Amino acid sequence: MTITSLPLNDGHTIPQLGYGVFKVPADDTERAVSEAFELGYRHIDTAAIYGNEEGVGAAIASSGIPRDELFVTTKLWNDRHDGDEPDAAIAESLDKLGLDRVDLYLVHWPTPARDNYVHAWQKLIELREKGLTSSIGVSNFLVPHLERIVAETGVTPAVDQIEVHPAYQQREVAEWAAAHDVRIEAWGPLGQGKYDLFGAGPVTAASAAHGKTPAQVVLRWHLDKGNIVFPKSVRRERLAENLDVFDFTLTAAELTAIDALDPGDGSGRVSAHPDEVN
């Protein structure tokens, strides 16, 4: 089993499938990440606000895996966009992770009511120049936010990490990203269990056709569409299942049928709207 890596617009590469530790309890993170490493994961997605960077760091330290074989992402929280707060924030994250740099650092939300995300983005550019992160990107940015940071800094993010699953595909953002060589990272890739995705006809049909679980079919849909994805689980058997998606691909007809699960009116969103998170 080899996890596909994708090129980023800054010359680096990123494993297309990783392990996300959103809502993994702090006291269980080291075990969960260590098991993910044992199974073959090398891409870990965390964030300061998750409260579990220390557990990720402990798992990295005890893994024995060479640093250049790992891809670690963390994120700048909303109340740390101003002044030199991004410098302090990444220093704290690196200390908790036990690293001298991360592979990807993201502005977690644009917080448009605060109107300071351009400054935050400029600070991330500086952090990259200082070698504290190899790549920089954003999370939950919509097209107006993306257009503004590029216009005001001249620097395009490597990725935009957004809510994406079959019922909510954010096509406007995805089309902008494709046109500007920005990778889409899909959070909540399985819809967070907030609707019956696994019971949807196109998903169950593909599941039966390929002898895979509905979750594996949806993860394969993401991979086939070029999304970077990092499903979250704390169960070893589910971690293994989520990794077992590189021995099949969906047909064009299956992809089209799953694509059609998005009604196109935004009603499939299962989490907060970026304009309302401040």
N, C-alpha and C positions, 0 to 999 in steps of 0.2 A: 504494500500500500504506500503510495507516494502522494502527498498532498500537493496539489498544484500551487505554484507561486505565480503571481501576476506582477508585471512591471508597473511602477509608479511614475508619475510625470517628472520626478526629481532624480531619476536614475537608480533608485532603490527598488527592491522587490518586497512583496508581502505574501505570506501564505494565505491562500484563499479561504481556508477553513481554520478556525481557531476555537478557543474556549473562552466564553464570556463569564465573568464572575459577578454580574449584577445580581444582587439579593442573595449571594452566597454568604452565609453567616461568617463573621470574622473568625470565630473559633473553629470553623470547619474548612476554611479556605486552604490552609496548607495541605491537608489531606486530599482535598478534591483536586487541587492543581497538581500535586504529586502524582495522583492516579492518572490525571490527564497526560502528564509527561510520560508515564510508564506505557500508556497506550499509543503514544506517538504524536500527541499534540506538541506544537512548538510555538504557537501564537496564542498569547494571553491578552485579553482585553479587560482592563480594570479602570477605575476612576477614583479620584480623591474622595468624592462623595459616597462611594460604596463602603468606605470604612474597612476595607480588607487588603489594602496594599501590603501591610506587614506580612500577612499570610502568603500572598503571592511571592514576596521577597524570600520568605523562609523556604518555600518550596523550590525556588530557583537556587538558593544557596546549597540546599541539600541534594539537588538533583545530579550534580556532577556533569551536567550538559554544558558544553562550551558556549560562552556568551554569544558567539557569532552564529550559533544555530538557533537562537531564540529570537522571537519578535514580541516585544512588550509595548503595549499601548496604555497610557493613562491620560487623564483629562483635567483641564482647568475648570474649577467650579465657578458658579455665577457671581459670587460675591468677591471675586479676586481678579476682576478685569482691570481695575484702575491702577494708576501709578506704577510702582514697581512690585505690586502684589504678584504678578505672574512669575517674577524671579523667585520670590519667597515660596510660592506654591510649588513650583517644580523642584526646588531644593528639598522641600519637605517630602514630596513624593519619592524623589530619588533616594532619600535617606531611608524611608520606609521600605522601599523595594530593594535596598542594598545595591544599587546600581550607580554608575557614573553617567549614564545616559539612558534614555528610552529610545525605542525605535520610532515611535509615533506619539506626538503630543497633540491633543485636540482641544479646541474651545468647545466646552460641553454643550452650551446653549447660547444663542445670540443675545438673549435678554434685551429685546429691542426697546422696551420702555426705559431702560437705563442708558441706552444709546452710547455704549462704550465698547461695543464688540470690534470696531475698527482698531481702537487702541489695543485691545487684547490681541488681535491678530498681528499688529505691528510688533508687539512684544514677543509673540511666538516666532516671528521671523528672526528677531534678535537672539532668542534662545537657540534656534537652529544654528545661527552663525557662531554661537559660542560653543557648539558641540554638545549641548545638553540633550538634544534630541536629533535623531537623524532625519526624520520627516515631520512635517506639520500638516494639520488638517483641521476640519471643523466637524461639528455634530449638530444635527437638527437645524441646519441652515437651509432656508428656502431661497428661491432664485433671487429675490431682491437683496437679501443679505449677502449672497455670494457675489452678485454683480458689484455691490458696493465695496466689499473688501478688495476685490481685484482692481477696481477702478482707482481706489485711493492708495493702494500699496504697490500695485504692479505684480503682486505675487499670488499665484493660483494655488489653492489647497491641493494636497495630494489626494485626499479623500473627503467625502462628506458622509458621516455616519447618521443614518436616518431610519425612522420606522418604515420597514418594508416587509410585506407578506402578501399572499395572493389577493386578499380583499382590499389592500391599500398599497398601491404600487408607486405612488408619487411620481407619475410619469413626467410631469413638468420638470421636476428636479433631475430626474434620471436623464432626460433629454439634454438639459443644460450641461450636466456633468459629462455626458458622452461627447458633446461638442467641444468641451474644454479639457478633455483628457483627465478628468477627475474620477477616481474610483468611488463607487457606491458601496458603503458597508451597511448591511442590513441588520438593524437591531430589532428584537421582537420578531425574528424570522418565521416563527411558527404561530404568530398571532397571540402569544402569551396565554393561550388557552381560553381566550375571551369570546370565541365563537367556534362553531363546529367545523373547523377547517378540515379535520381528518375525516369527517363524514361527507364532505363535498364530492359529488359524482366524479369529476375529473381526477380527483386525488385518489379515490378508492379504485377507480378503473386502472389508473397507472400502477397503483400498488399491486393489484392482482396480476397485471401484465408482466411486471418485472420481479415479482416475488419479494418485494420490499415493503417495509412498513409505510404508512401514510407520512410519518415524519421524515423518513428517508427520501420519499418522493418530493416533498416540499423543499428539503435541503438541496436535492439535485436540481430542482427547478431554479433555485437561486444560483447555483453554480453554473448551470447552463446559460443563464442570463448574464453572467459575468459579475454577479454580486460577490462581495466578500462577506462571509457569514460566520457567526460564532454563537451557536446555541448554548444555552446554559442548562446544566443539570448537576446535581450532587451525587447521582447514582452511577457507579462504575459501569454497570451494564448499559445504561443509557448513553454515557460518554462513548462507549465502544460502538454502540449502534449509530450514533451521530457521525462517527468517523468512517463507517462502512458504506460510503456513498460514491466511491471512485471506480466501481466496477460496472457501472451502467450509465447510460444517458437516456434522456427522454426523447421521444420522437417529436418532430415539428408539430404534429397534430396534438400530442399531449401537452406540449408547451402552450400552444394556442388555447386549448381548452382551459388550462389553469389560469392563463392570462385573463380569460373572460370572467373570472370570479370577482374582479374589481368592477363595481358598478360605475366607477368613474366620477362619482359625485362627492367623494371625500367621506362618505358615511362609514367606510370600513376602518377608519382610524380607531385604534383602541387605547391610545394614550393622549397625552396633552398636546395641544397645538403650540408650535414654537413661539407664536406671537403672544401666548398667554403665560409663558414661563419666564419670570423675571426675578 
